[in-house]
Amino acid sequence: MAGRIARNDIDEVRSRVNIADVVGDHVTLKSAGVGSLKGLCPFHDERSPSFHVRPQVGRYHCFGCGEDGDVFEFIIKMDHTTFQEAVERMAAKIGFTLHYEEGDGPRTDYNQRARLIAANEAALEFYQSQLTSAAAEPARRFLGERGFDPAAAQHFGVGFAPQSYDATREHLRGRGFSMDEILAAGLAGQGDRSPYDRFRGRLVWPIRDVTGATIGFGARRLLDDDKGPKYLNTPETPIYHKSQVLYGLDLARKDISKGKQVVIVEGYTDVMACHLAGVTTAVATCGTSFGVDHIKVLRPMLGDSANAHLSQLGDIVFTFDPDEAGQRAAARAFAEESRFASQTYVAVAPGGLDPCDLRLARGDAAVERLIDTKRPMFEFIIRRRLAAHDIETAEGRVAGLRDVAPVVAGIRDRTLASAYVRETAKWLGVDIPEVRRAVDAARQRSGSAPSDRSGGPVPVGQAGPGGELVTPAEEPVAGLRLLPNDPITRMERDAVMAMVQQPAHVGAPLLGLAAGATFSAPMLSVVRDAVVANLDSIGAANWLDRLLQDVPAPFRGLVQELALAPIPARTDEDLALYARSIVVALVERDLLARKASLLGQLQRADPYEQADRRAEIQRQLVDIDAQRMRLRADAEAAAQD
C-alpha cells in the first residue's frame, strides 16, 4: 500500500493548479484589484463579499469568518476529504503522477473519492449503453412520450438499469472495482445472502457535482411489477449527500452565474424540459426538499450579496406542482426566503402543469413564458393564505388578516413591507391603517423589525442574516479588525500589506529602510520584522510560508489577512507604483519623526558644554535629509518608468 505523498510532488501539484479555477466551481468570483478576486464566502452565510482569492499566491481568505488556506485546504473543507485525498484529486485533475515515500511507488487510483467517482462513471457508461437494448423499450417510450429524443437523452446522460440483480455489479467487477467499492458507491445494496443491484429495470439520470463528476443516480420506476418507490436515489455515501446536491447544476452553473438567475423545479424531467426550452438555469433537488445546504451552494454562484446594487441582484424562481405536496414545498421554500438577498419568485403554470408537461402540451415558448411571468414569493404566499378564508364575510377578513400579518411583518425590506401593507389592504378590502396595525402587532410578537437588506453587523445573541444565531467568539490576538481605524494606523497597515504581497516591487533596499520604522500598532511591526528577516527570499515561491513560519502563532492569521487583502490598483504598473509609494510614505514619516526628535535634542543641548553632542545631532540631521531626498528621487524615477 502506498504511503505518504512525496513533498516535492505536493508542492508541484499546488503550483500547477489555479486556485481560482477550483474555487470558481463553487463561488462566483469578481475582480478586486490587480491579482485579487472576491466573492461570497462558501463557508458561512454572508450578504457582502468578504471572501478573497489571490491566484498568484495560491491562497484564499475570508475577512468575515477567518477561513484561510490553499487549494488543498479549500477542497478538504468543501468536500470533507483528507489532505492526501485532496492532493490526489488535484493530481488526477491535471494528469500528474504522484510518488510516495513508502510502499509501491507511483499510482493513479488515488483515493476513495476518486474510486467511487470512477465506479459511478463506469456504471453511467453501462447504463447509457443499455438504453438502446431491447429490454429498455419502456424507458425509450417513457422518454418519447415526454418529448425527449435520443439526442436529449445523450445530452443529459440518461440511461437504463437492466432488470437484473447482478448485471451492474458484474460489469463493474469486470472493470476492476471491488465489491466493497460498489457497495460504498451505493450502486449495490447488501441483501441477507448477497449483494444486489440497487437500480433494476429503471430509467436512470446521473447526478453530478459542480465539476461534472458523477456522484450518484436518480432512478424512475417503469415496470408494473416494480414495487419500489416511484423515484429511487443513491443513498448517502462518502461522495453523495442529497441535502447538498442539485440535479443539473453542472449544466446550469455557468448560466446561473452569468444571468444571475436560478430556476428550482421539482424533478429530473422538469430540468430537462427547461433546458431544452431555453431556460438553462434550471436545477432540481434530489429526493429531498429545498433547504439551507442548497442555499449555501447557490448563493456564491449567484453573487447574492446584500450590498450589491438592486440591478445586480438575481432572481430565485421556484416552480411548484399544484397538488398538496407542491403546496407544502412552497411553504418550506418560503421559510428559507429570508436567507437570500435577491428576490424570490414563484412560477405556476396555467392548469397546474409542471414544466415537462407544459412543454409537451404548449411548446418551448410556454416554458419560457412561465418563468417570465413569475410572481413574487410574498404575493404568492399571501394570496394563498387569503384563499383559505372566506373574505366575503367580516369574520373571514379578520381571520385572513391575522393569517397574513406575520408574513408581511417578516419582510425585511422597509419599502417592500410598506408596499405589501397597501396590497394586502386592497386584496382584503380593508383600510390600510388596519393592516398596518395588524402587521405592527405581529412584528412586536415576533420581535422582528424590517431592514434595508444591508447585511450589516448583527448584535451577539440575535439572528444573523442567514438565520444563524450569532454567538460570542474568542477574539484573535492579532487581526485587521483589531487595528484602530485612524489615518496613521491605516497607512501602516497598507504599507505592511504592500511588503507582504509585493516585496519585489517594494525592493530590498526600501524594505531595509522600513526595518527601523516605528509603528503605532505593535502587531504590524511583528509582521514587518518577519518580512525584513526574509529579505534573501524575495521572489521565492514559498515567500508567504516563510513569513507564516517566522511570526508567532497568534499573528499568523494577521499575516494571512494582509496577504489576501485587496490593494487599490487597477494595473500592474499602478500596483508597482503604489507598493513603493506607500512604503516610502511609511519610511518618510519615520524619518520626519526622527528629525523632529533630533531637533528637540539639539535645542536642549548646551552649546558650550555639549559641543560634540550637538555636532553628532547635526550630522544625523544631515543624514536624514539626504535619505529623504534619495527617497523622493527614487519615487520620481519609478513614476517616470
Secondary structure, 3 states (H helix, E strand, C coil): CCCCECHHHHHHHHHHCCHHHHHHCCCCCEECCCCCEEECCCCCCCCCCCEEEECCCCEEEECCCCCEEEHHHHHHHHHCCCHHHHHHHHHHHHCCCECECCCCCCECCCCHHHHHHHHHHHHHHHHHHHCCCHHHHHHHHHHHHCCCCHHHHHHHCCEEECCCCCHHHHHHHHCCCCHHHHHHCCCEEECCCCEEECCCCEEEEEEECCCCCEEEEEEEECCCCCCCCCEEECCCCCCCCHHHCEECHHHHHHHHHHHCEEEEECCHHHHHHHHHCCCCCEEEECCCCCCHHHHHHHHHHHCCCCCCCHHHCCEEEEECCCCHHHHHHHHHHHHCHHHCCCEEEEECCHHHCCHHHHHHHHCHHHHHHHHHCCEEHHHHHHHHHHHCCCCCCHHHHHHHHHHHHHHHHCCCEHHHHHHHHHHHHHHHCCCHHHHHHHHHHHHHHHCCCCECCCCCCCCCCCECCCCCECCCCCCCCCCHHHCCCCHHHHHHHHHHHHHHHCHHHHCHHHHHHHCCCCCCCHHHHHHHHHHHHCHHHCCCCCHHHHHHHHCCHHHHHHHHHHHHCCCCCCCHHHHHHHHHHHHHHHHHHHHHHHHHHHHHHHHHCCCCCCHHHHHHHHHHHHHHHHHHHHHHHHHHHHHHC
